């Protein structure tokens, strides 16, 4: 079974995000970038399925600027077999990414597509669901456990009320949650081997997709700084302040 794993290049989660001086977006120049943490979990799960003999090939896919090839190399070092880079300078939205992934899926004919439940830069949590709708495939989102047997995949999902297990026919879409696994660190030998693994570079036009954004960002601002708390001497004073200053009661 072939597995496709989309991976996104984002600002590293350890970096304090700063807004550009002109308010047009987030500053990325000179900022450390890395693979989206949820996508790392997806790559790890795909590699584990290959180690179990369930998967035969893992294809890592990324869309964006040329530097996204570095993100694919990270996936290759973790255990993916080859990569596909959809190179574009456009600001990509979930629907455009889903359409490009659907076009690649039609060509590659995978048995499973596994990706992070959301990206930590925009927190959209929409690409997996849109992809499932475009392909007409069953989907198991927010997965904390995945088991494949007899041509079906059982996905344990994290929901507000606890856990829910769904059984899906293959091919299917799975989006990963934090508790699915702990991604491995790529060893130096595997990093060296990843340099020799192939990465195919294509354009959105090759897939028949127009990535032009449908949304316009008017302005990006930093959240307001929190005001220091106050100590009160009595319940009566607290109630008074809530009424007259905070105006919440």
VOTORTI-332284 format. One line per 3 residues: their letters; for each residue y, z, x of N, C-alpha, C. Coordinates in Angstrom, 2 decimals. Layout:
N
A> Y:Z:X:Y:Z:X:Y:Z:X | ... $
REM end
This chain:
249
XXX> -1.20:0.00:0.84:0.00:0.00:0.00:1.25:0.00:0.88 | 2.17:-0.86:0.54:3.44:-0.92:1.26:4.45:0.00:0.58 | 5.22:0.72:1.39:6.25:1.62:0.86:7.61:1.19:1.40 $
XXX> 8.58:1.05:0.50:9.96:0.79:0.90:10.73:2.12:0.86 | 11.51:2.37:1.92:12.29:3.61:1.99:13.75:3.25:2.28 | 14.62:3.24:1.27:16.06:3.03:1.52:16.66:4.25:2.21 $
XXX> 17.48:4.02:3.25:18.12:5.11:3.98:19.61:4.81:4.10 | 20.44:5.83:3.93:21.89:5.65:3.94:22.52:6.36:5.13 | 23.51:5.70:5.72:24.29:6.28:6.82:25.46:7.05:6.23 $
XXX> 25.54:8.34:6.52:26.59:9.19:5.96:27.19:10.05:7.07 | 28.31:10.69:6.77:28.89:11.67:7.69:27.90:12.81:7.84 | 27.63:13.20:9.08:26.65:14.26:9.34:27.00:15.53:8.57 $
XXX> 25.95:16.19:8.05:26.19:17.34:7.17:26.83:18.52:7.90 | 26.79:18.53:9.23:27.43:19.61:10.00:28.92:19.38:10.23 | 29.40:18.19:9.89:30.79:17.83:10.15:31.68:18.26:8.98 $
XXX> 32.83:18.83:9.29:33.80:19.16:8.24:34.53:17.88:7.85 | 34.39:17.50:6.63:34.97:16.24:6.14:36.48:16.37:6.02 | 37.19:15.34:6.51:38.65:15.33:6.43:39.12:14.09:5.68 $
XXX> 40.16:14.26:4.89:40.73:13.15:4.13:41.72:12.39:5.03 | 41.74:11.07:4.92:42.68:10.28:5.71:44.12:10.64:5.36 | 45.01:10.47:6.32:46.41:10.84:6.11:47.04:10.06:4.97 $
XXX> 46.61:8.81:4.76:47.20:8.01:3.69:46.52:8.21:2.34 | 45.50:9.08:2.29:44.84:9.39:1.03:43.97:8.30:0.48 | 43.56:7.35:1.33:42.74:6.23:0.84:41.24:6.51:0.88 $
XXX> 40.85:7.59:1.52:39.44:7.90:1.62:39.15:9.00:2.61 | 37.90:9.08:3.05:37.47:10.11:4.00:37.50:9.53:5.41 | 37.93:10.33:6.36:38.01:9.88:7.75:36.62:9.74:8.36 $
XXX> 36.30:8.56:8.85:35.00:8.32:9.49:35.14:7.89:10.95 | 36.35:7.53:11.38:36.57:7.09:12.76:36.33:8.25:13.73 | 35.43:8.03:14.68:35.14:9.06:15.67:34.34:10.23:15.12 $
XXX> 33.79:10.08:13.92:33.04:11.17:13.29:31.54:10.92:13.46 | 30.79:11.96:13.73:29.34:11.82:13.88:28.72:11.42:12.55 | 27.90:10.36:12.59:27.20:9.88:11.40:25.70:10.08:11.59 $
XXX> 24.99:10.21:10.49:23.54:10.39:10.57:22.90:9.92:9.27 | 21.58:10.01:9.23:20.86:9.63:8.01:21.07:10.67:6.93 | 21.25:10.23:5.70:21.37:11.14:4.57:20.16:12.08:4.55 $
XXX> 20.36:13.40:4.50:19.24:14.35:4.57:18.15:14.11:3.53 | 18.50:13.75:2.32:17.48:13.49:1.30:16.65:12.26:1.65 | 17.27:11.29:2.33:16.53:10.10:2.76:15.59:10.43:3.91 $
XXX> 15.98:11.38:4.76:15.07:11.85:5.81:13.79:12.40:5.18 | 13.94:13.13:4.09:12.78:13.67:3.38:11.92:12.53:2.84 | 12.56:11.48:2.35:11.82:10.33:1.83:11.03:9.64:2.94 $
XXX> 11.66:9.46:4.11:10.95:8.85:5.24:9.76:9.71:5.64 | 9.97:11.01:5.73:8.89:11.92:6.10:7.72:11.82:5.13 | 8.01:11.77:3.84:6.94:11.69:2.84:6.17:10.38:2.98 $
XXX> 6.89:9.28:3.23:6.23:8.00:3.41:5.32:8.02:4.64 | 5.79:8.63:5.71:4.99:8.72:6.94:3.74:9.57:6.69 | 3.89:10.64:5.94:2.73:11.49:5.63:1.70:10.73:4.79 $
XXX> 2.19:9.90:3.87:1.26:9.09:3.07:0.53:8.07:3.94 | 1.21:7.57:4.95:0.55:6.64:5.88:-0.47:7.37:6.73 | -0.14:8.57:7.17:-1.06:9.35:7.97:-2.32:9.72:7.19 $
XXX> -2.19:9.82:5.87:-3.35:10.11:5.01:-4.18:8.86:4.72 | -3.67:7.70:5.16:-4.40:6.46:4.91:-4.08:5.82:3.57 | -3.09:6.37:2.86:-2.72:5.82:1.55:-1.79:4.63:1.71 $
XXX> -0.83:4.76:2.60:0.12:3.66:2.87:-0.32:2.88:4.09 | -0.05:1.58:4.07:-0.40:0.72:5.20:0.82:0.29:5.99 | 1.99:0.23:5.34:3.21:-0.20:6.01:4.40:0.48:5.38 $
XXX> 5.34:0.88:6.23:6.58:1.51:5.77:7.75:0.65:6.22 | 8.59:0.24:5.27:9.75:-0.59:5.57:11.01:0.21:5.26 | 11.84:0.47:6.27:13.10:1.19:6.07:14.21:0.18:5.81 $
XXX> 15.04:0.45:4.80:16.11:-0.46:4.40:17.43:0.29:4.38 | 18.47:-0.32:4.92:19.80:0.27:4.84:20.81:-0.83:4.53 | 21.86:-0.46:3.84:22.91:-1.41:3.47:24.25:-0.86:3.92 $
XXX> 25.05:-1.73:4.54:26.38:-1.31:4.99:26.77:-2.00:6.28 | 27.58:-1.33:7.05:28.11:-1.92:8.29:27.00:-2.05:9.33 | 27.30:-2.77:10.41:26.30:-3.04:11.44:25.70:-1.77:12.03 $
XXX> 26.51:-0.68:12.07:26.02:0.57:12.65:24.89:1.21:11.84 | 24.66:0.71:10.63:23.55:1.23:9.83:22.21:0.94:10.49 | 22.19:-0.01:11.44:20.97:-0.28:12.20:20.51:0.96:12.95 $
XXX> 21.47:1.81:13.36:21.12:3.05:14.05:20.34:3.98:13.11 | 20.74:3.99:11.84:20.03:4.81:10.86:18.61:4.29:10.66 | 18.46:2.98:10.63:17.13:2.39:10.51:16.29:2.76:11.73 $
XXX> 16.89:2.72:12.93:16.16:3.08:14.15:15.65:4.52:14.07 | 16.43:5.40:13.47:15.98:6.78:13.29:14.73:6.82:12.42 | 14.73:6.05:11.33:13.55:5.98:10.46:12.36:5.39:11.19 $
XXX> 12.61:4.38:12.03:11.53:3.77:12.82:10.96:4.78:13.81 | 11.82:5.61:14.39:11.36:6.63:15.33:10.54:7.70:14.63 | 10.83:7.93:13.36:10.07:8.91:12.59:8.70:8.38:12.19 $
XXX> 8.55:7.04:12.17:7.23:6.48:11.82:7.24:5.24:10.98 | 8.41:4.76:10.54:8.46:3.50:9.79:8.07:2.34:10.70 | 7.59:1.26:10.12:7.06:0.14:10.90:8.09:-0.94:11.20 $
XXX> 8.97:-1.21:10.28:10.01:-2.22:10.49:11.20:-1.91:9.58 | 12.30:-2.61:9.84:13.51:-2.34:9.08:14.17:-3.58:8.55 | 14.97:-3.40:7.53:15.79:-4.48:6.96:17.20:-3.94:6.80 $
XXX> 18.16:-4.62:7.43:19.57:-4.25:7.32:20.29:-5.25:6.45 | 20.89:-4.78:5.36:21.74:-5.62:4.51:23.16:-5.39:4.98 | 23.66:-6.27:5.81:24.94:-6.04:6.47:26.11:-6.50:5.63 $
XXX> 27.04:-5.59:5.40:28.25:-5.89:4.64:29.31:-4.84:4.94 | 30.56:-5.25:4.90:31.67:-4.33:5.10:32.21:-3.80:3.77 | 31.66:-4.26:2.66:32.13:-3.86:1.34:31.80:-2.39:1.08 $
XXX> 32.64:-1.73:0.29:32.35:-0.36:-0.14:31.29:-0.43:-1.23 | 30.08:-0.01:-0.89:28.95:-0.21:-1.79:28.86:0.87:-2.87 | 28.61:0.43:-4.08:28.40:1.33:-5.21:26.92:1.30:-5.60 $
XXX> 26.42:2.32:-6.30:24.99:2.39:-6.62:24.43:1.14:-7.29 | 25.18:0.52:-8.20:24.64:-0.64:-8.92:24.43:-1.81:-7.96 | 25.33:-1.99:-6.99:25.17:-3.07:-6.02:23.97:-2.81:-5.12 $
XXX> 23.83:-1.56:-4.66:22.69:-1.20:-3.81:21.39:-1.39:-4.58 | 21.36:-0.95:-5.84:20.15:-1.08:-6.66:19.77:-2.55:-6.84 | 20.75:-3.41:-7.05:20.45:-4.84:-7.21:19.89:-5.45:-5.93 $
XXX> 20.45:-5.05:-4.78:19.94:-5.57:-3.52:18.53:-5.07:-3.24 | 18.26:-3.81:-3.55:16.93:-3.26:-3.36:15.93:-3.92:-4.30 | 16.37:-4.22:-5.52:15.48:-4.89:-6.47:15.10:-6.27:-5.97 $
XXX> 16.06:-6.98:-5.37:15.78:-8.31:-4.82:14.79:-8.23:-3.66 | 14.95:-7.22:-2.82:14.02:-7.04:-1.70:12.64:-6.66:-2.21 | 12.59:-5.80:-3.23:11.31:-5.40:-3.81:10.56:-6.60:-4.39 $
XXX> 11.31:-7.53:-4.99:10.67:-8.72:-5.55:10.03:-9.56:-4.46 | 10.62:-9.53:-3.27:10.09:-10.29:-2.14:8.96:-9.55:-1.43 | 9.14:-8.25:-1.21:8.18:-7.48:-0.43:6.97:-7.01:-1.23 $
XXX> 7.14:-6.87:-2.55:6.05:-6.42:-3.44:5.44:-5.08:-2.97 | 6.25:-4.04:-2.90:5.72:-2.73:-2.47:4.97:-2.04:-3.61 | 4.14:-1.07:-3.23:3.46:-0.27:-4.24:4.26:0.96:-4.61 $
XXX> 5.25:1.31:-3.75:6.05:2.50:-4.00:7.40:2.35:-3.29 | 8.46:2.78:-3.96:9.78:2.89:-3.34:10.17:4.35:-3.43 | 10.42:4.97:-2.27:10.77:6.38:-2.25:12.09:6.55:-1.52 $
XXX> 13.03:7.25:-2.15:14.38:7.41:-1.61:14.93:8.79:-1.98 | 15.99:9.19:-1.30:16.61:10.48:-1.59:17.18:10.52:-2.99 | 17.21:11.70:-3.59:17.70:11.82:-4.96:19.20:11.54:-5.04 $
XXX> 19.92:11.75:-3.91:21.36:11.51:-3.90:21.82:11.44:-2.45 | 23.01:10.87:-2.25:23.63:10.85:-0.93:24.65:11.97:-0.88 | 24.79:12.61:0.28:25.68:13.77:0.36:27.14:13.38:0.47 $
XXX> 27.43:12.06:0.56:28.85:11.67:0.64:29.47:11.48:-0.75 | 28.75:10.82:-1.65:29.33:10.61:-2.99:28.62:11.39:-4.10 | 27.42:11.91:-3.80:26.67:12.72:-4.78:26.45:11.99:-6.11 $
XXX> 26.33:10.67:-6.06:26.16:9.89:-7.30:24.83:10.17:-7.99 | 23.74:10.26:-7.22:22.40:10.45:-7.79:22.10:9.41:-8.86 | 22.33:8.13:-8.51:22.18:7.07:-9.51:21.36:5.89:-9.03 $
XXX> 21.27:5.65:-7.73:20.64:4.43:-7.23:19.17:4.33:-7.63 | 18.43:5.42:-7.47:17.01:5.39:-7.83:16.77:5.06:-9.28 | 17.56:5.69:-10.16:17.40:5.45:-11.59:17.78:4.02:-11.96 $
XXX> 18.87:3.52:-11.37:19.29:2.14:-11.65:18.24:1.15:-11.14 | 17.67:1.43:-9.99:16.64:0.55:-9.43:15.41:0.50:-10.34 | 15.00:1.65:-10.84:13.86:1.70:-11.75:14.12:0.88:-13.01 $
XXX> 15.36:0.96:-13.52:15.72:0.21:-14.72:15.71:-1.29:-14.44 | 16.24:-1.70:-13.29:16.28:-3.12:-12.96:14.88:-3.70:-12.77 | 13.99:-2.92:-12.16:12.63:-3.41:-11.91:11.70:-3.20:-13.10 $
XXX> 12.09:-2.29:-13.99:11.21:-1.96:-15.11:10.02:-1.12:-14.68 | 10.21:-0.34:-13.59:9.14:0.50:-13.07:9.29:1.94:-13.56 | 8.18:2.68:-13.64:8.29:4.11:-13.96:8.94:4.86:-12.80 $
XXX> 9.56:5.99:-13.12:10.27:6.73:-12.09:9.97:8.23:-12.18 | 9.90:8.85:-11.00:9.75:10.30:-10.91:10.88:10.82:-10.04 | 11.89:11.44:-10.64:13.08:11.87:-9.90:12.99:13.34:-9.51 $
XXX> 13.78:13.73:-8.49:13.86:15.11:-8.02:12.48:15.67:-7.67 | 11.71:14.89:-6.91:10.33:15.26:-6.61:10.23:16.39:-5.60 | 9.42:17.40:-5.91:9.13:18.47:-4.96:7.67:18.43:-4.51 $
XXX> 6.87:17.54:-5.12:5.48:17.34:-4.72:5.03:15.97:-5.18 | 4.30:15.27:-4.32:3.83:13.93:-4.64:2.35:13.83:-4.29 | 1.55:13.33:-5.23:0.13:13.12:-4.99:-0.28:11.77:-5.56 $
XXX> -1.00:10.98:-4.75:-1.43:9.65:-5.17:-2.95:9.59:-5.19 | -3.51:9.16:-6.32:-4.96:9.03:-6.46:-5.28:8.09:-7.62 | -6.32:7.29:-7.43:-6.82:6.40:-8.48:-5.74:5.48:-9.04 $
XXX> -4.88:4.97:-8.17:-3.88:4.01:-8.60:-2.72:4.60:-9.37 | -2.61:5.94:-9.36:-1.50:6.59:-10.05:-0.86:7.61:-9.12 | 0.37:7.98:-9.44:1.08:8.95:-8.63:1.55:10.10:-9.53 $
XXX> 1.20:11.32:-9.12:1.63:12.52:-9.85:2.84:13.09:-9.12 | 3.94:13.22:-9.84:5.19:13.70:-9.25:5.58:15.01:-9.94 | 5.68:16.07:-9.14:6.17:17.34:-9.66:7.67:17.37:-9.49 $
XXX> 8.39:17.49:-10.59:9.85:17.38:-10.62:10.48:18.76:-10.78 | 11.63:18.94:-10.13:12.40:20.16:-10.31:13.43:19.94:-11.41 | 13.29:20.69:-12.49:14.20:20.57:-13.63:14.84:21.92:-13.89 $
XXX> 15.81:21.94:-14.81:16.55:23.18:-15.09:15.64:24.31:-15.52 | 14.57:23.98:-16.26:13.68:25.01:-16.78:12.54:25.39:-15.86 | 12.45:24.76:-14.68:11.35:25.06:-13.77:10.80:23.79:-13.15 $
XXX> 9.50:23.55:-13.37:8.83:22.39:-12.80:8.19:21.56:-13.90 | 8.18:20.26:-13.72:7.54:19.33:-14.66:6.75:18.32:-13.84 | 5.52:18.04:-14.24:4.70:17.06:-13.54:4.50:15.84:-14.43 $
XXX> 4.81:14.67:-13.86:4.63:13.41:-14.59:3.64:12.55:-13.83 | 2.83:11.81:-14.56:1.86:10.90:-13.96:2.34:9.47:-14.20 | 2.52:8.72:-13.11:3.09:7.39:-13.20:2.10:6.35:-12.69 $
XXX> 2.13:5.18:-13.30:1.36:4.05:-12.78:2.13:3.42:-11.64 | 1.45:2.83:-10.70:2.08:2.14:-9.58:2.22:0.65:-9.88 | 3.27:0.00:-9.38:4.32:0.51:-8.50:5.31:1.41:-9.24 $
XXX> 5.96:2.29:-8.48:6.86:3.27:-9.09:8.01:3.60:-8.14 | 9.00:4.29:-8.70:10.15:4.78:-7.95:10.07:6.30:-7.89 | 10.27:6.88:-6.70:10.30:8.33:-6.54:11.57:8.70:-5.78 $
XXX> 12.32:9.68:-6.31:13.47:10.21:-5.56:13.16:11.63:-5.14 | 13.50:11.96:-3.89:13.04:13.21:-3.28:14.05:14.34:-3.40 | 13.52:15.55:-3.59:14.34:16.76:-3.60:14.09:17.54:-2.31 $
XXX> 14.85:18.60:-2.09:14.82:19.34:-0.83:13.47:19.95:-0.52 | 12.74:20.42:-1.52:11.53:21.18:-1.27:10.29:20.31:-1.15 | 10.44:18.99:-1.09:9.27:18.13:-0.97:8.59:18.30:0.39 $
XXX> 9.38:18.35:1.47:8.82:18.53:2.80:9.94:18.90:3.77 | 9.57:19.11:5.02:10.54:19.33:6.09:10.41:18.18:7.08 | 11.42:17.33:7.20:11.32:16.16:8.09:11.05:16.55:9.54 $
XXX> 10.25:15.73:10.20:9.93:15.96:11.61:11.06:15.48:12.51 | 11.09:16.00:13.73:12.00:15.48:14.74:11.29:14.33:15.45 | 12.01:13.26:15.69:11.41:12.12:16.38:11.22:12.47:17.85 $
XXX> 10.02:12.24:18.37:9.75:12.51:19.78:10.35:11.42:20.65 | 10.56:11.73:21.92:11.14:10.75:22.84:10.30:9.48:22.93 | 8.96:9.59:23.05:8.15:8.36:23.08:8.33:7.50:21.83 $
XXX> 8.43:8.16:20.66:8.61:7.40:19.42:10.00:6.78:19.34 | 11.00:7.46:19.91:12.34:6.89:19.95:12.33:5.62:20.81 | 11.61:5.66:21.92:11.50:4.49:22.80:10.76:3.36:22.11 $
XXX> 9.68:3.70:21.40:8.91:2.69:20.68:9.74:2.05:19.57 | 10.62:2.86:18.95:11.43:2.35:17.84:12.35:1.22:18.27 | 12.73:1.21:19.55:13.61:0.16:20.05:12.96:-1.22:20.00 $
XXX> 11.63:-1.24:20.02:10.91:-2.51:20.02:10.47:-2.96:18.63 | 10.64:-2.08:17.65:10.25:-2.44:16.28:11.29:-3.37:15.67 | 10.87:-4.34:14.86:11.81:-5.35:14.35:12.71:-4.85:13.23 $
XXX> 13.96:-5.30:13.28:14.91:-5.09:12.18:15.46:-6.44:11.77 | 15.21:-6.81:10.53:15.71:-8.07:9.99:17.10:-7.84:9.40 | 18.05:-8.69:9.75:19.42:-8.56:9.24:19.70:-9.68:8.25 $
XXX> 20.13:-9.30:7.05:20.46:-10.26:6.00:21.81:-9.90:5.40 | 22.32:-10.76:4.55:23.59:-10.53:3.85:23.32:-10.37:2.35 | 24.23:-9.68:1.65:24.06:-9.56:0.19:23.92:-10.92:-0.50 $
XXX> 24.64:-11.93:0.01:24.56:-13.26:-0.59:23.16:-13.84:-0.50 | 22.42:-13.47:0.55:21.03:-13.95:0.70:20.15:-13.42:-0.42 | 20.57:-12.31:-1.01:19.81:-11.69:-2.10:20.40:-12.04:-3.47 $
XXX> 21.47:-12.85:-3.46:22.10:-13.23:-4.72:22.89:-12.11:-5.36 | 23.43:-11.21:-4.53:24.16:-10.05:-5.06:25.60:-10.07:-4.56 | 26.54:-9.85:-5.46:27.94:-9.70:-5.10:28.26:-8.21:-5.00 $
XXX> 28.52:-7.69:-3.78:28.73:-6.24:-3.62:30.15:-5.78:-3.89 | 31.02:-6.65:-4.41:32.41:-6.27:-4.66:32.47:-5.02:-5.55 | 33.18:-3.98:-5.13:33.24:-2.75:-5.92:33.81:-2.98:-7.32 $
XXX> 33.28:-2.24:-8.28:33.79:-2.30:-9.65:34.83:-1.21:-9.91 | 34.87:-0.25:-9.02:35.80:0.85:-9.17:36.89:0.77:-8.11 | 38.07:1.26:-8.43:39.18:1.30:-7.49:39.55:2.75:-7.22 $
XXX> 39.56:3.14:-5.95:39.96:4.50:-5.58:41.48:4.56:-5.53 | 42.07:5.35:-6.39:43.52:5.47:-6.44:44.04:6.40:-5.35 | 43.39:7.54:-5.19:43.84:8.49:-4.18:42.76:9.54:-3.94 $
XXX> 42.65:9.96:-2.69:41.72:11.02:-2.33:42.52:12.19:-1.78 | 42.29:13.37:-2.32:43.02:14.57:-1.86:42.02:15.68:-1.57 | 42.40:16.57:-0.68:41.56:17.72:-0.38:41.67:18.73:-1.50 $
XXX> 40.61:19.49:-1.76:40.70:20.52:-2.80:41.73:21.58:-2.45 | 42.32:22.16:-3.47:43.34:23.19:-3.24:42.73:24.40:-2.52 | 43.49:25.00:-1.63:43.01:26.16:-0.91:42.92:27.35:-1.86 $
XXX> 41.87:28.14:-1.66:41.66:29.30:-2.53:42.69:30.38:-2.24 | 43.17:31.00:-3.30:44.14:32.09:-3.17:43.39:33.39:-2.94 | 43.92:34.25:-2.08:43.27:35.53:-1.78:43.18:36.38:-3.03 $
XXX> 42.12:37.15:-3.12:41.94:38.02:-4.28:42.85:39.24:-4.23 | 42.88:39.98:-5.33:43.72:41.18:-5.41:42.87:42.36:-5.87 | 43.22:43.53:-5.37:42.57:44.76:-5.82:43.42:45.40:-6.91 $
XXX> 42.78:45.90:-7.94:43.50:46.55:-9.03:43.07:48.02:-9.10 | 43.96:48.81:-9.65:43.70:50.25:-9.69:42.94:50.72:-10.90 | 42.92:49.90:-11.96:42.24:50.34:-13.18:41.83:49.14:-14.00 $
XXX> 40.98:49.41:-15.01:40.55:48.34:-15.91:41.74:47.82:-16.71 | 42.64:48.72:-17.09:43.81:48.32:-17.86:44.67:47.34:-17.07 | 44.84:47.61:-15.75:45.64:46.72:-14.92:44.94:45.36:-14.77 $
XXX> 43.59:45.39:-14.66:42.83:44.14:-14.57:43.03:43.29:-15.81 | 42.93:43.92:-16.98:43.09:43.20:-18.24:44.50:42.63:-18.34 | 45.49:43.40:-17.93:46.87:42.94:-17.98:47.08:41.70:-17.10 $
XXX> 46.52:41.75:-15.89:46.68:40.61:-14.97:45.95:39.37:-15.49 | 44.79:39.58:-16.10:44.04:38.45:-16.66:44.82:37.79:-17.81 | 45.58:38.64:-18.53:46.36:38.11:-19.65:47.66:37.46:-19.20 $
XXX> 48.38:38.14:-18.33:49.74:37.67:-18.00:49.81:36.73:-16.82 | 48.92:36.93:-15.78:48.98:36.10:-14.58:47.95:34.97:-14.61 | 46.68:35.33:-14.81:45.64:34.30:-14.82:45.61:33.53:-16.14 $
XXX> 46.06:34.21:-17.23:46.09:33.62:-18.58:44.73:33.06:-18.96 | 43.69:33.87:-18.72:42.33:33.45:-19.10:41.81:34.22:-20.31 | 42.56:35.24:-20.73:42.17:35.95:-21.95:43.41:36.17:-22.81 $
REM end
